[in-house]
Every structure is written in C-alpha cells, then in structure tokens.
Amino acid sequence: MSKSVSPTERVLVPFFSLRGIVAVIGIVGMLGGVSKAQTQGPSLRSDRQPIRVTVDPTYQYYDSEEGGALTQLSNSLAVFVPVTQRLSVRARGAYARMDGSGLDPTQGLTDISGRLSYAQPVGNGSIVFQVRANAPTGKDELTASELATTRPISQNFYDFRVTSFSRGSSIAPQVTWAVPLSDRLVVGIGGSYQYRRGFRPRERLSADYTPGDGVKVNGGMDYKITGSSAIGVNGTFRRYGEDTVGGVPRFDAGNQFSATLRYLRRSGFTSIRVLAQYASWEESRFGFRFGNPNRGQVIPEHGMLLSSYSARLTNDLDLRVRVSGHWYGETIQSDSKIFGRLYVSPAFEVGGGITLAPHGTAAYGSYVSLGGGLRIAGEF
C-alpha cells in the first residue's frame, strides 16, 4: 500500500479547485525532485490527516548479470504527526541485514531522517517551509569486508530498501512557492540548500569524510484536464560540492538534471497514474590523490516509465498494482541496464485504524529479483 492514506478515512480532492495552502501542498510533492512520492501523481491531498505509524519488514533477493546473489532483510519504522493543519513532522529509521554470494553478512541500524513542514498562505498562493535533517545514528566505521558487502547493494539500478547505514549528519532547509493562475493551472518554484558534516564511513580513515554541500532549484506546473484527471510536469537542477577527506578533495559528482511528467485519473476509489521520468548526471571527477583528477560517468543516466492502478475491491480491501520499465546508462563500473518491475499489494483494513498490506515485487531483464514484505500501518 502506498504512503497515501485509505480513502475510507478521508476525502481526496484535486487541489486545482481550491486555493492557498491546498495548492501549495499539492505542488510541493511535485517539486520534491526525483522521488517515490512523485509516482503518486499530481493533485492529491487530504483535508485532515491523523497521526500515522508504519512498520514494513521486507525481504529482497537479486540475481545479478554476473551470477552472484544479493539479499537484504530490512525493517523500517516511519512516523507522521500533523501538529496543526499547517505544521507536520515526519521521522524514519530502519534496520537491515545485507548478504551476498562470497560476501560477509553485514547488519545494523540506519540513520534517522526527519522532516518539518509548515505551510503559510500568501495572497492567492502559499509558501511551504521545510527542514530536512539526518541524524547519524547508523552503523559507521565499516570494516573492509562490510564495505565489500554494502558497495554492490548501494548501486543505483537496484531497488534495495536500505542502500547505506550512515551518511553523516545533514540539514537542508527548503522553500517552495506555488500559486494558482486559474481554476485549472497551478505553477510553483522552489529551492533548497543541504549542509553536510563529516563522518567516518569506514574504519582506519585518516580524517573525516565530508560530502559536499548541495543546492537544488526546481519548478513545475500542474494542469487540471477534467474534473477527474490532471497532468503535471517539473524539472529539477542539483549541484553538489566536492567531497573531501580532511579538507582534501576526493570526488566531485557534477551537476544533475531531472524531468518528470505525470498523469492522474481518479474515479471514486479507483485511480490510474502514469509517470515518465529522466535523470542525467554530468561526468564526475575523481582520483584527486594522484594529481590531475580523472573524469568519467560514475552515476548513471536513468529513464523510467511507470503506470499504477489502485482500486477498492470491497469495503475492507484495496488493491494496488504498479508496472514500470527502467533504463540505466553505462558507467565506468557497469554496463547499461534495462529491466521491468512488477509490484502488487493488497491492503486489508482490520479495524481500529490498522491496515495490513502484504506486498510483492518481481523484476526481470539485466537482472532477476524477487521481494516481499508486510506493511503494517496504524492511524490515530
């Protein structure tokens, strides 16, 4: 089941027919860059949200092109608290056990990430202020064998729930402004800055590894086609500073640009979403320790086409099906990848605000993967 709440608990409406805070809350998800939230499409929000607590134990298996297996057993805990109609807080943490062919099992806690959001009406539009933070509670100072296990699991083209244990502390304020230009059209722009501090990702590191600070600028629009359908488009530009060790440059990821086009159609409890997405990174710079740095494609280009269908089958049973195709470009470390992925999740409301959502995933193409779990969500 998706992060959106059950339709029996609240009314979901297109934000184009409303003003002020409703407009900006809808478009903030659109301006969030390349994220899973974008697959939920434009123009959905709830009039009133309860406190939500979600746990999601999941097992994933990947059979790579080289014939090696990678596995992960993870469990996440997420909490959403709407303090007021305008102010909300989210927090998330996880635990994972990683393993693979010829690799040593590695397990531990992840960092705890959080987000504070506040929406303020401004004229016909609204401004949303957000602060994202990462607390370094996860496993760090990894041994050589632990790094050997986490490296393949962190590859972009896999879809492991946990890709790293710790990324150090960071804080990222963000401002998004959105305004309805008509009853059908809403436009928005946003920007954020991410400040990151140094940490020790592996043992015996001579000094702290400090990821470069990041700047993000984005803009987009949502257009209401009919009373039950909408389309949205947005673009995002990111720039990160050089990663350093003890103040000495080690890696420069380069600039990134992404674009997303989404379509949503809703009729009663049934919705269809279609998403097309493309993300491109510049060639990165690395090898600073050896004098003149080298250039190469370290982070792959990514294209995705996704379609999802969700419906209410009975008063207590929802169903969500998602089909997607993915392409990842060639890098200096791996060949290009192409594969399809299927996700199926029925959701059962068992009473007392509790929903059980078993979910299964399968992928086929450049690699084969299977996965499944049980998401348990409570609303209070």
Secondary structure, DSSP 8 states (H G I E B T S, - for coil): --SS--TTTS-B--GGGS-THHHHHHHHHHTT-SSGGGGG-SS--BSS---EEEE--EEEEEE-TTS-EEEEEEEEEEEEEE-SSSEEEEEEEEEEEEEETT---EEEE--EEEEEEEEEEETTEEEEEEEEEEE--S--SB-HHHHHHHHHHT-TTS--S-S-S----EEEEEEEEEEESSSSEEEEEEEEEEEE--B-SBTT-SS-EE---EEEEEEEEEEEEETTEEEEEEEEEEEE--EEETTEEEEE--EEEEEEEEEEEEETTEEEEEEEEEEEE--EEE-GGGSS-EEE--S--EEEEEEEEEEEEETTEEEEEEEEEEEE---SSS--EEEEEEEEEEEEEEETTEEEEEEEEEEEESSEEEEEEEEEEEE-
